């Protein structure tokens, strides 16, 4: 996934960049909105049924920094 195609606020983009550095990979849909996140090393994976659920997850991850 290219960073320039991510849809969302600057905070969301910054958190996604940080998570990518930690090994997370993100799957966008046809509108370039992230619909799935996976961490291959830990096996953790999450799907986002809505943009709101993606935002909540990213905000929670951002608070943990």
Buried (B, 14 or more C-beta within 10 A) or exposed (E): EEEEEBBBEEEBBBBBEBBBEEEBEBEBEEEEBBBBBBBEEEEEEEEBEEBEEBBEBBEEBBEEE
